[in-house]
């Protein structure tokens, strides 16, 4: 028997929660993907990999790398933002519209 909350099955909600927890651990810890998989209850790390790819389109490691690039971009962006000349005002406004640092 499937349990429904709203229009999502319990299995879908559990998968989403697993991905959320995995993202948090990837972002906030130095645990390997295998360590994260075991920590959240997977007996095989590749099962977490498969679920993560299914839900995000990225491997857990690609997600972690994307975070590094995002943080690097934000660091550079916030450090050059004040030093760009007024003639580049439109450019800064465009960046502000697309960057969430």
N, C-alpha and C positions, 0 to 999 in steps of 0.2 A: 504494500500500500504506500503510495507516494503522499507525502505531506506537502501541502501548498501554503505558502504565506504570500499573499498578494498573487501575482501571476508567475512566481518563480518556484521551482521545485526545491525541496530541501537539499538535494544533491548539488544543484547549481549554486545555491547559497553557500554550501560548504566549500565548494571549489573556489568561489570568489573570496571567501575568508582565508583559505589557504594561500591564495595568490597575494592578498593584502599583507598577511603575516610574512610571507616570503619577501615581498618588496621591502617591508620595514627592516627585516633582518639583513637584507642585502645592503640597504642604505646605512644602517646604524651599527653594523658589526663587521668584524673582519673574519667571520666564520666562512669556511668554504661552502660551496653549494651542497656538497655531500653532507657536511656537518649540519647545515640548515635542514636538509631533507630528513636526516635521522632525528633531529631535534623536534620537528613537527609531526613525526610519526610514520614517515615512509620507511619501508624496509629496503627499498632500492632507490638510490638517488635519481636514476633515469626516469622513474615514474613522476617525480617532481618536475624534472626537465620537460617531460612530455606535456603535463598539465599546464605548466607555465607558458610554454610555446603556444598551446591551444588557446589560452586566455589572453595572451599579450602580443603574440607574434614575435617574441624575442626569447632567446634562452636566458636563464637567470644571469649568466655572466655578461651577455650583451646588455641586459638591463643595468647591471652594476657599472659597466663601462660607460653607458650613456649618462649615468648620474655623475661620473667623474667629469665627462666633457661638459655637462650642463653647469656644474659648479665652477669649472675653469672659465667657461664663457661668462658666467655671472660675475666672477671675480674681475675679469678683464673689463667687462662692460661697466661695472660700477666704478672701477678705477679710472676709466677714460671718459666717462660720461661728463664729468665736470670740466674736463679740459678740451672738449670739442668746441670749435668756434661757433658763434651764433649763425654763421652762414649754413651750418649743417643742422639747423633746428628741425627741419622736416625729417631728416635721417634719424635723429634722436627720438622724435615722436613715433616714427615707424617702429623703431626698436622697442620702445616702451609698450607698444601695442602687442608685440609678439613675445616679449621676454617676461618670464615669471620668476624673478630671482628673489 
